[in-house]
Structure formats: C-alpha cells, structure tokens
Amino acid sequence: MRQPRSSLSTRFEKRPEAVADLVNLRQARKAKARRDASTQAEANRRLFGRSRNERNATIGGRELEARRLDGHLREKTVKESPIED
C-alpha cells in the first residue's frame, strides 16, 4: 500500500540540513582570486619591504636636502677631470 502524500512531505521536511547553500561559481572564483592575490601581495610586502610611497618620499627627501645644500654654496664648483694632459 502506498503512503499518503502528506506523510511523504513531512518525511522530507524533517531534514533541513539536506538543503545546500546556492553558490554563484563566477563570484566564488573571483573571491578566490582576490584572496590569492591578497596573499601574494602580503608575501611581496614582507619580501621587498617598503611601499612605493615610502621609497618615493625618501628619494624626494634626499633630493630636497641636496638642493638646499647646493643652494647654500657660495660658489658653484666644476669637478676637474683626474686625467690631465
């Protein structure tokens, strides 16, 4: 004898863990790529040290110091060649 429909539906309703979450595969791939890129960027930061802005600030600071020092010179000197004829 067949079971009535009502008992079949209640049998499936008792297991809510059987329903999986829907996942958009394109979004999941992109999220994984972002995580991988972030991990690689962190490794590169540890490997190479300072950021581009920090390096540029140091270079700019050195150039500024050199210009200030040169600005305080009384005379501009020309470097002579070590080889004389």
C-alpha positions as CSV (number, residue, x, y, z in Angstrom):
1,M,0.0,0.0,0.0
2,R,1.3,3.5,-0.9
3,Q,1.8,6.1,1.8
4,P,-0.4,9.2,1.6
5,R,1.2,12.3,0.2
6,S,1.1,14.2,3.5
7,S,3.4,11.6,5.2
8,L,5.9,11.9,2.3
9,S,6.2,15.6,2.6
10,T,6.7,15.5,6.3
11,R,9.4,13.0,5.9
12,F,11.5,15.4,3.8
13,E,10.7,18.4,6.0
14,K,12.4,16.8,9.0
15,R,15.9,17.1,7.3
16,P,16.6,20.8,6.7
17,E,20.4,20.1,6.6
18,A,19.9,18.3,3.3
19,V,19.4,21.7,1.6
20,A,22.7,23.2,0.4
21,D,23.5,26.9,0.0
22,L,23.4,28.1,-3.5
23,V,26.8,29.4,-4.7
24,N,27.5,31.5,-7.7
25,L,30.6,29.9,-9.2
26,R,31.7,33.0,-11.0
27,Q,31.6,35.0,-7.8
28,A,33.4,32.2,-5.9
29,R,36.2,32.1,-8.5
30,K,36.6,35.9,-8.3
31,A,36.6,35.8,-4.5
32,K,39.3,33.1,-4.5
33,A,41.4,35.0,-7.0
34,R,41.2,38.1,-4.8
35,R,42.2,36.1,-1.7
36,D,45.1,34.6,-3.6
37,A,46.2,38.0,-4.9
38,S,46.0,39.4,-1.4
39,T,48.1,36.6,0.0
40,Q,50.7,37.1,-2.7
41,A,50.8,40.8,-2.1
42,E,51.3,40.3,1.6
43,A,54.3,37.9,0.8
44,N,55.7,40.5,-1.6
45,R,55.4,43.3,1.0
46,R,57.3,41.2,3.5
47,L,59.9,40.3,0.9
48,F,60.5,43.7,-0.6
49,G,60.0,45.9,2.5
50,R,58.7,49.4,1.9
51,S,55.9,50.7,-0.2
52,R,56.4,52.8,-3.3
53,N,55.2,55.9,-1.4
54,E,57.8,55.4,1.3
55,R,60.6,54.9,-1.3
56,N,59.5,58.0,-3.3
57,A,59.3,60.0,-0.1
58,T,62.9,59.0,0.8
59,I,64.2,59.8,-2.6
60,G,62.3,63.1,-2.7
61,G,63.7,63.9,0.8
62,R,67.3,63.2,-0.4
63,E,66.8,65.4,-3.5
64,L,65.4,68.2,-1.4
65,E,68.3,68.0,1.0
66,A,70.8,68.1,-1.8
67,R,69.1,71.2,-3.4
68,R,69.1,73.0,-0.1
69,L,72.8,72.2,0.5
70,D,73.7,73.3,-3.1
71,G,71.7,76.5,-2.6
72,H,73.9,77.5,0.4
73,L,77.1,77.2,-1.6
74,R,79.0,80.4,-2.2
75,E,80.4,79.4,-5.5
76,K,79.5,76.7,-7.9
77,T,82.5,74.4,-8.4
78,V,83.2,72.4,-11.5
79,K,84.7,69.0,-11.0
80,E,88.0,68.6,-12.6
81,S,89.0,65.5,-14.5
82,P,91.5,63.3,-12.7
83,I,93.4,62.7,-16.0
84,E,95.5,65.7,-17.1
85,D,97.2,66.1,-20.4
